[in-house]
Amino acid sequence: MAKPVTKEELLAKAKKPAADAMELHPFYRGKIETTLKCCVRDLNDFAIWYTPGVAAPCKAIQADPELVYHHTNKWNTVAVVSDGTRVLGLGDIGPKAGMPVMEGKSLLYKYLGGIDGFPLMLDTKDPDKIIETVKLLQPGLGGVNLEDISNPKCFRILDTLRAECEIPIWHDDQQGTATVTLAGLINALKVVGKKIDEVKIAFIGTGASNVAISRLIFSYGATPALCMMVDSKGILHKGRTDIEMRKAEYVDKWKLCNITNAEGRTGGIEQALKGVDVCIALSTPGPDVLKKEWISAMAKDAIVFACANPIPEIWPWDAKEAGAVVVATGRSDFPNQVNNSLGFPGIFRGTLDVRAKTITDEMCVAAAVEMAKMAEEKGLTADYIMPTMDDVDVFPREAAAVAMKAIEQGIARICDVTFQQEYEYAKKIIMRGRGMVQDAMATGYIELPKGSQAPKPSKMVLKAVVKATAVKPKAKAQPKKAAKKSAAKKKR
């Protein structure tokens, strides 16, 4: 029987990623780079890819702008746009300090979704300037991922851009977080045997993430009147005059004051958690934001999602000791990771593949249901309610579900695609991106830190290496008589 892991060991494990990050970020000096996807057989190819040959596709696109999706990489390009005003749980750290997060996001887009993402840091906090900048960038982009922009301006920025842009605009802190949280909740409720329309849910934090999470969960069937929202000043209710006075600015928050908390409960987090079935916290990085005794006061077979980054509001082991049956965090080093990285690569893959005009809440629900279904097929437990990023199939399956919903809603520009066709197409693109990284590590083009073992190269790379390093056999020496005859022929 395996030796039980101590709290000290778990805590040390939780701190390791930060230490490794400080070592490896300067080692690589960036996580992404530009590379070629077309062949360069010799210098003559430059005349095809650049002048004079490139003028031909330029003229074709001028005559038919839709051809830009066929002659360029616009179809697969997503900008990760941020002003650095709400990065993880770190707050307003600015665009330069937020760059590592946006590079990491771009890495995940490529490795998990086969999408060419790149960071675009904006040196402005003005929502109108952000909106204008994104609109001006549309010609060269297939889509935009808004990231780590503070609220309430993030709501207006997303709503305005979705209404005025020709390409899909996605705010991952809202839509991505909501999608993966719904997927986790669907399966967590199955583990404890409770129904979504009957459970009481306390949402701790009323930032962009939890506002969007509540909206998606309510649309899926949860009863708003049974649920509560808690901000830094306490539980939301109809008597919150501080919010009512600014309801033009906090439209969604004031709406939540009116549709949730039918019993009119007041107080803070402690009071909100009494007797509820589910706690969904996306608030201040912990630990100790959620106390063990507060978790103990929840209903029997409680579910706790402590998703603050980089440290959850309560350590998972403390929540379990307090009586929670299912505990999820936003971290990959603990069971039940409820992290956007399980959602946005597949969702955007499907969106781009059918050239959807936008990404609707219904598309997010479709992705969440497919994600939950995949985990259920493998067998649900208290420590397994979500697929992990190692489950390669989750991303093409999400892509297919999203694509089908976009077609159903009439917002896709490419409609002659089946679920299976999109699944196979998405998987091929995703595996190509992964394969390129694996082969670059195997061949040394991506240098590995000391002590790391290189993956085995693909058959394609092995074949190329053998061909390049093969020793050509020496020409057989001619017999002397044959050599004399050959010399005589030359003289003639």
C-alpha positions as CSV (number, residue, x, y, z in Angstrom):
1,M,0.0,0.0,0.0
2,A,1.3,3.4,-1.0
3,K,2.5,5.6,1.8
4,P,0.1,8.5,2.5
5,V,1.3,11.9,1.3
6,T,1.8,14.5,4.1
7,K,0.5,18.1,4.0
8,E,4.1,19.3,3.9
9,E,4.8,17.2,0.8
10,L,1.6,18.5,-0.9
11,L,2.6,22.1,0.0
12,A,6.1,21.6,-1.4
13,K,4.6,20.1,-4.6
14,A,2.3,23.2,-4.9
15,K,5.2,25.6,-4.7
16,K,7.4,23.7,-7.3
17,P,5.9,25.1,-10.5
18,A,6.7,28.7,-9.5
19,A,10.3,27.8,-8.7
20,D,10.6,25.9,-12.0
21,A,9.1,28.8,-13.9
22,M,11.8,31.2,-12.6
23,E,14.4,28.8,-13.8
24,L,13.0,27.9,-17.3
25,H,11.6,31.3,-18.5
26,P,15.1,32.9,-18.8
27,F,16.4,29.6,-20.1
28,Y,14.2,29.8,-23.2
29,R,13.7,33.6,-23.4
30,G,10.1,33.2,-24.6
31,K,7.8,30.3,-25.2
32,I,6.7,30.8,-28.8
33,E,8.4,31.8,-32.0
34,T,7.6,32.3,-35.7
35,T,8.4,29.3,-38.0
36,L,7.6,28.4,-41.6
37,K,4.8,26.2,-42.8
38,C,5.6,26.3,-46.5
39,C,8.4,24.6,-48.3
40,V,11.7,26.4,-49.3
41,R,13.2,24.0,-51.8
42,D,15.8,26.5,-53.0
43,L,16.1,30.3,-53.5
44,N,13.8,30.2,-56.5
45,D,10.9,29.6,-54.0
46,F,11.4,33.1,-52.7
47,A,9.9,34.4,-56.0
48,I,6.8,32.4,-55.2
49,W,6.3,33.3,-51.6
50,Y,7.4,36.9,-52.0
51,T,7.9,39.1,-55.1
52,P,7.1,38.8,-57.9
53,G,4.8,35.8,-57.5
54,V,3.0,37.0,-54.4
55,A,1.3,39.7,-56.4
56,A,-1.0,37.0,-57.9
57,P,-2.8,36.0,-54.7
58,C,-2.9,39.7,-53.7
59,K,-4.9,40.4,-56.8
60,A,-7.1,37.4,-56.2
61,I,-8.0,38.5,-52.7
62,Q,-8.7,42.0,-53.9
63,A,-11.2,40.6,-56.3
64,D,-12.7,38.2,-53.8
65,P,-11.9,39.1,-50.1
66,E,-13.0,35.7,-48.9
67,L,-10.0,34.2,-50.6
68,V,-7.8,35.6,-47.8
69,Y,-8.9,32.5,-45.8
70,H,-7.4,30.3,-48.6
71,H,-4.3,32.2,-49.5
72,T,-3.1,33.3,-46.0
73,N,-3.0,32.0,-42.4
74,K,-5.8,34.3,-41.3
75,W,-8.0,31.3,-40.9
76,N,-5.9,29.9,-38.1
77,T,-4.6,33.1,-36.4
78,V,-5.8,34.3,-33.0
79,A,-4.4,37.4,-31.1
80,V,-4.3,37.1,-27.3
81,V,-5.1,40.8,-26.4
82,S,-4.5,42.2,-22.9
83,D,-3.9,45.4,-21.1
84,G,-2.6,43.6,-18.0
85,T,-5.1,45.1,-15.6
86,R,-6.3,41.8,-14.1
87,V,-3.7,39.1,-14.5
88,L,-4.4,35.8,-12.7
89,G,-4.9,36.8,-9.0
90,L,-2.1,39.4,-9.2
91,G,-4.2,42.4,-10.2
92,D,-3.1,45.3,-12.3
93,I,0.5,44.5,-13.1
94,G,0.7,46.1,-16.5
95,P,1.2,44.9,-20.1
96,K,4.9,44.0,-19.8
97,A,4.4,41.9,-16.6
98,G,1.4,40.2,-18.1
99,M,3.4,39.1,-21.2
100,P,4.4,35.6,-19.8
101,V,0.8,34.7,-19.3
102,M,-0.2,35.7,-22.8
103,E,2.8,33.8,-24.2
104,G,1.7,30.8,-22.2
105,K,-1.8,31.2,-23.6
106,S,-0.4,31.2,-27.1
107,L,1.6,28.1,-26.4
108,L,-1.6,26.3,-25.3
109,Y,-3.5,27.5,-28.3
110,K,-0.8,25.8,-30.5
111,Y,-0.1,22.7,-28.6
112,L,-3.7,21.8,-27.6
113,G,-5.7,23.4,-30.4
114,G,-3.3,23.6,-33.4
115,I,-4.0,27.4,-33.5
116,D,-1.4,30.1,-34.2
117,G,-1.9,32.4,-31.2
118,F,0.3,35.3,-30.4
119,P,0.3,37.9,-27.5
120,L,-0.7,41.5,-28.2
121,M,-0.1,43.7,-25.1
122,L,-1.7,47.1,-25.2
123,D,-0.3,50.0,-23.3
124,T,-3.7,51.6,-22.5
125,K,-6.4,51.0,-20.0
126,D,-9.0,53.0,-22.0
127,P,-11.8,50.6,-23.1
128,D,-12.6,52.7,-26.2
129,K,-8.9,52.5,-27.4
130,I,-8.9,48.8,-26.8
131,I,-12.1,48.4,-28.8
132,E,-10.8,50.6,-31.6
133,T,-7.4,48.7,-31.7
134,V,-9.1,45.3,-32.0
135,K,-11.4,46.4,-34.7
136,L,-8.5,47.8,-36.7
137,L,-6.6,44.5,-36.5
138,Q,-9.4,42.4,-37.9
139,P,-8.1,42.0,-41.5
140,G,-5.1,39.9,-40.4
141,L,-6.9,37.8,-37.7
142,G,-9.2,34.8,-37.6
143,G,-10.3,35.7,-34.1
144,V,-9.4,37.5,-30.9
145,N,-9.0,36.2,-27.3
146,L,-9.4,39.0,-24.8
147,E,-7.4,38.2,-21.7
148,D,-6.9,39.5,-18.2
149,I,-8.8,42.8,-18.6
150,S,-10.4,44.2,-15.4
151,N,-14.1,44.5,-14.8
152,P,-16.5,46.1,-15.3
153,K,-14.9,47.4,-18.6
154,C,-14.3,43.9,-19.8
155,F,-18.0,43.3,-20.2
156,R,-18.5,46.4,-22.4
157,I,-15.4,45.6,-24.4
158,L,-16.6,42.1,-25.1
159,D,-20.2,43.1,-25.9
160,T,-19.2,45.9,-28.2
161,L,-16.7,43.9,-30.1
162,R,-19.0,40.9,-30.5
163,A,-21.6,43.3,-31.9
164,E,-19.3,45.2,-34.3
165,C,-16.7,42.7,-35.4
166,E,-16.7,40.3,-38.4
167,I,-14.5,37.8,-36.6
168,P,-15.2,35.8,-33.4
169,I,-14.3,37.7,-30.2
170,W,-13.7,35.6,-27.0
171,H,-13.1,36.7,-23.5
172,D,-11.6,33.6,-21.8
173,D,-11.9,34.9,-18.3
174,Q,-15.7,35.0,-18.9
175,Q,-16.6,32.4,-21.5
176,G,-13.7,29.9,-21.1
177,T,-13.9,29.8,-17.3
178,A,-17.7,29.4,-17.4
179,T,-17.5,26.5,-19.9
180,V,-15.0,24.4,-17.9
181,T,-16.8,25.2,-14.6
182,L,-20.1,24.0,-16.0
183,A,-18.5,20.8,-17.3
184,G,-17.0,20.1,-13.9
185,L,-20.3,20.9,-12.1
186,I,-22.3,18.6,-14.3
187,N,-20.1,15.6,-13.3
188,A,-19.6,16.7,-9.7
189,L,-23.4,16.6,-9.2
190,K,-23.5,13.1,-10.7
191,V,-20.8,12.0,-8.2
192,V,-22.8,13.2,-5.2
193,G,-26.2,12.3,-6.7
194,K,-27.8,15.8,-6.7
195,K,-29.8,17.6,-9.4
196,I,-28.8,21.0,-10.8
197,D,-32.2,22.6,-10.5
198,E,-32.4,21.7,-6.8
199,V,-29.0,22.6,-5.4
200,K,-28.0,25.8,-3.6
201,I,-24.9,27.4,-5.0
202,A,-22.7,30.1,-3.4
203,F,-20.6,32.0,-5.9
204,I,-17.7,33.6,-4.1
205,G,-16.5,36.5,-6.1
206,T,-18.4,38.6,-8.6
207,G,-15.7,39.4,-11.2
208,A,-15.9,38.6,-14.9
209,S,-15.5,34.9,-14.3
210,N,-18.1,34.2,-11.8
211,V,-20.7,36.5,-13.4
212,A,-20.3,34.5,-16.6
213,I,-20.2,31.2,-14.8
214,S,-23.5,32.0,-13.0
215,R,-25.1,33.0,-16.4
216,L,-24.0,29.7,-18.1
217,I,-25.0,27.6,-15.1
218,F,-28.4,29.3,-14.9
219,S,-29.0,28.7,-18.6
220,Y,-28.2,25.0,-18.1
221,G,-30.9,24.6,-15.4
222,A,-29.7,25.9,-12.0
223,T,-32.3,27.9,-10.1
224,P,-31.1,31.5,-9.6
225,A,-33.4,32.1,-6.5
226,L,-31.6,29.2,-4.7
227,C,-28.2,30.7,-5.4
228,M,-26.1,33.5,-3.8
229,M,-23.3,35.8,-5.1
230,V,-20.7,37.3,-2.7
231,D,-18.5,40.2,-3.5
232,S,-16.0,42.0,-1.3
233,K,-18.8,43.8,0.6
234,G,-20.9,40.7,1.2
235,I,-23.9,38.8,-0.2
236,L,-25.7,40.3,-3.1
237,H,-29.4,41.1,-2.5
238,K,-32.0,43.6,-3.6
239,G,-31.1,46.0,-0.8
240,R,-27.5,46.6,-2.0
241,T,-27.9,50.3,-2.7
242,D,-24.1,50.6,-3.4
243,I,-24.7,48.5,-6.5
244,E,-28.0,50.1,-7.4
245,M,-26.5,53.5,-7.4
246,R,-24.0,52.3,-10.1
247,K,-26.4,50.0,-11.9
248,A,-25.6,51.6,-15.3
249,E,-22.0,50.6,-14.8
250,Y,-22.6,47.3,-13.1
251,V,-25.5,46.0,-15.2
252,D,-24.9,42.3,-14.7
253,K,-24.2,42.7,-11.0
254,W,-27.4,44.6,-10.3
255,K,-29.3,42.0,-12.3
256,L,-27.9,39.3,-10.1
257,C,-29.0,41.2,-7.0
258,N,-32.5,40.9,-8.3
259,I,-32.7,37.3,-9.5
260,T,-30.6,35.5,-6.9
261,N,-30.9,35.0,-3.1
262,A,-34.7,34.8,-2.8
263,E,-34.4,34.4,0.9
264,G,-32.6,37.7,1.3
265,R,-29.7,36.3,3.2
266,T,-27.1,38.9,4.3
267,G,-23.5,38.7,5.6
268,G,-20.3,37.5,4.1
269,I,-18.7,34.3,2.8
270,E,-19.3,32.5,6.1
271,Q,-23.1,33.2,6.0
272,A,-23.3,32.4,2.3
273,L,-21.9,28.9,2.7
274,K,-24.2,27.8,5.5
275,G,-26.3,24.9,4.2
276,V,-25.4,25.3,0.5
277,D,-24.5,22.3,-1.7
278,V,-21.9,23.9,-3.9
279,C,-19.3,26.6,-3.5
280,I,-17.8,28.1,-6.6
281,A,-15.0,30.5,-5.6
282,L,-13.1,32.6,-8.1
283,S,-12.0,35.4,-5.8
284,T,-8.7,36.2,-4.0
285,P,-5.7,33.9,-4.1
286,G,-5.5,31.9,-0.9
287,P,-5.1,29.9,1.1
288,D,-7.4,30.7,4.0
289,V,-9.9,32.8,2.0
290,L,-12.3,29.9,2.7
291,K,-12.1,28.6,6.2
292,K,-12.3,24.9,7.1
293,E,-15.2,25.6,9.5
294,W,-17.1,27.3,6.8
295,I,-16.8,24.3,4.5
296,S,-18.0,22.1,7.4
297,A,-21.2,24.2,7.7
298,M,-22.1,23.4,4.1
299,A,-24.7,20.7,3.2
300,K,-23.9,17.0,3.3
301,D,-21.8,15.8,0.3
302,A,-20.6,19.3,-0.5
303,I,-18.9,20.3,-3.7
304,V,-16.1,23.0,-3.5
305,F,-14.5,24.6,-6.5
306,A,-11.6,26.8,-5.2
307,C,-10.3,28.2,-8.5
308,A,-8.2,31.3,-7.6
309,N,-4.8,31.4,-9.2
310,P,-2.0,30.9,-8.4
311,I,-3.1,29.6,-5.0
312,P,-6.7,28.3,-4.4
313,E,-8.9,29.9,-1.8
314,I,-8.5,26.7,0.3
315,W,-6.1,23.9,-0.1
316,P,-7.9,20.8,-1.5
317,W,-6.8,18.6,1.4
318,D,-8.2,21.1,4.0
319,A,-11.5,21.2,2.1
320,K,-11.7,17.4,2.1
321,E,-10.9,17.3,5.8
322,A,-13.7,19.7,6.4
323,G,-16.2,17.4,4.7
324,A,-16.3,18.3,1.0
325,V,-16.7,15.2,-1.2
326,V,-15.6,16.7,-4.5
327,V,-12.9,19.4,-4.6
328,A,-11.6,21.1,-7.7
329,T,-9.0,23.8,-8.3
330,G,-7.6,25.7,-11.2
331,R,-4.2,23.9,-10.9
332,S,-2.9,21.1,-13.0
333,D,-0.9,19.6,-10.1
334,F,-4.1,18.7,-8.2
335,P,-7.0,16.4,-9.1
336,N,-10.0,18.0,-10.9
337,Q,-8.4,20.9,-12.6
338,V,-11.1,23.3,-13.6
339,N,-8.9,25.4,-15.9
340,N,-9.7,27.4,-19.1
341,S,-7.0,25.4,-20.9
342,L,-9.4,22.5,-21.2
343,G,-11.8,24.7,-23.1
344,F,-10.5,27.5,-25.2
345,P,-8.2,25.5,-27.6
346,G,-11.0,23.1,-28.6
347,I,-13.7,25.8,-28.7
348,F,-11.7,28.1,-30.9
349,R,-10.6,25.2,-33.1
350,G,-14.2,24.4,-33.9
351,T,-15.1,28.1,-34.3
352,L,-12.3,28.7,-36.8
353,D,-12.9,25.5,-38.8
354,V,-16.5,26.5,-39.7
355,R,-15.7,30.2,-39.7
356,A,-18.4,31.0,-37.2
357,K,-19.1,34.8,-36.9
358,T,-19.2,34.7,-33.1
359,I,-19.0,32.3,-30.1
360,T,-22.4,32.0,-28.4
361,D,-23.3,30.8,-24.9
362,E,-25.0,27.8,-26.6
363,M,-21.6,26.9,-28.2
364,C,-20.0,27.1,-24.8
365,V,-22.7,24.8,-23.3
366,A,-22.2,22.3,-26.2
367,A,-18.4,22.2,-25.4
368,A,-19.1,21.8,-21.6
369,V,-21.5,18.9,-22.2
370,E,-19.0,17.1,-24.6
371,M,-16.2,17.6,-22.1
372,A,-18.3,16.2,-19.2
373,K,-19.4,13.3,-21.4
374,M,-15.8,12.3,-22.2
375,A,-14.9,12.2,-18.5
376,E,-18.0,10.2,-17.7
377,E,-17.1,7.6,-20.3
378,K,-13.9,7.0,-18.5
379,G,-15.6,6.6,-15.1
380,L,-16.4,9.4,-12.7
381,T,-15.0,9.5,-9.2
382,A,-14.6,12.2,-6.5
383,D,-11.1,12.8,-7.9
384,Y,-12.0,12.6,-11.6
385,I,-14.8,14.8,-12.8
386,M,-12.9,16.4,-15.7
387,P,-10.7,15.2,-18.5
388,T,-7.1,16.3,-18.2
389,M,-4.9,18.0,-20.8
390,D,-3.4,14.6,-21.4
391,D,-6.7,13.4,-22.8
392,V,-5.9,14.3,-26.4
393,D,-9.4,13.6,-27.7
394,V,-11.1,16.2,-25.5
395,F,-10.1,19.1,-27.8
396,P,-11.2,17.7,-31.2
397,R,-14.4,16.4,-29.6
398,E,-15.1,19.9,-28.2
399,A,-14.2,21.4,-31.6
400,A,-16.8,19.1,-33.3
401,A,-19.5,19.9,-30.7
402,V,-18.9,23.6,-31.1
403,A,-18.9,23.5,-34.9
404,M,-22.2,21.6,-35.0
405,K,-23.8,24.1,-32.6
406,A,-22.6,27.0,-34.8
407,I,-24.0,25.4,-37.9
408,E,-27.3,24.7,-36.0
409,Q,-27.5,28.3,-34.9
410,G,-26.9,29.6,-38.5
411,I,-23.7,31.5,-37.6
412,A,-21.2,29.3,-39.4
413,R,-19.9,30.2,-42.9
414,I,-19.0,26.6,-43.6
415,C,-21.9,24.3,-43.1
416,D,-21.3,21.1,-45.1
417,V,-19.5,19.3,-42.2
418,T,-20.5,16.4,-40.0
419,F,-19.4,15.9,-36.4
420,Q,-17.1,13.1,-37.4
421,Q,-15.5,15.1,-40.2
422,E,-14.8,18.0,-38.0
423,Y,-13.5,15.7,-35.2
424,E,-11.0,14.1,-37.7
425,Y,-10.0,17.4,-39.2
426,A,-9.4,19.1,-35.9
427,K,-7.5,16.1,-34.5
428,K,-5.2,16.1,-37.6
429,I,-4.3,19.8,-37.1
430,I,-3.8,19.4,-33.4
431,M,-1.6,16.4,-33.7
432,R,0.5,18.2,-36.3
433,G,1.2,21.0,-33.9
434,R,2.1,18.6,-31.1
435,G,4.2,16.4,-33.4
436,M,6.3,19.4,-34.5
437,V,7.1,20.3,-30.9
438,Q,8.0,16.7,-30.1
439,D,10.2,16.3,-33.1
440,A,12.0,19.6,-32.4
441,M,12.8,18.3,-28.9
442,A,13.9,15.0,-30.2
443,T,16.3,16.5,-32.7
444,G,17.6,19.2,-30.4
445,Y,16.0,22.2,-32.2
446,I,14.2,22.8,-28.9
447,E,16.9,22.5,-26.2
448,L,16.0,20.5,-23.1
449,P,16.9,21.5,-19.6
450,K,19.5,19.3,-17.9
451,G,18.2,16.0,-16.7
452,S,15.2,16.0,-19.1
453,Q,14.8,13.1,-21.4
454,A,14.1,13.8,-25.1
455,P,11.0,12.2,-26.6
456,K,11.4,9.6,-29.4
457,P,11.4,11.2,-32.8
458,S,8.6,10.5,-35.2
459,K,9.0,8.0,-38.1
460,M,9.1,11.0,-40.5
461,V,12.1,12.5,-38.6
462,L,13.9,9.2,-38.3
463,K,13.5,8.6,-42.1
464,A,14.9,12.1,-42.8
465,V,17.9,11.6,-40.5
466,V,18.7,8.2,-42.0
467,K,18.6,9.7,-45.5
468,A,20.7,12.7,-44.5
469,T,23.4,10.7,-42.7
470,A,23.6,7.6,-44.9
471,V,27.1,6.8,-46.3
472,K,26.9,6.5,-50.0
473,P,28.5,3.3,-51.3
474,K,31.8,3.8,-53.1
475,A,31.9,3.1,-56.8
476,K,33.2,-0.4,-57.6
477,A,36.7,-0.4,-59.1
478,Q,36.7,-1.4,-62.8
479,P,38.8,-4.4,-63.9
480,K,42.0,-3.3,-65.6
481,K,40.9,-4.5,-69.0
482,A,37.6,-2.7,-68.8
483,A,39.5,0.5,-67.7
484,K,41.8,0.3,-70.7
485,K,38.9,-0.1,-73.1
486,S,37.2,2.9,-71.5
487,A,40.3,5.0,-72.0
488,A,40.6,3.9,-75.6
489,K,37.0,4.9,-76.3
490,K,37.7,8.4,-74.8
491,K,40.7,8.8,-77.2
492,R,38.5,7.9,-80.2
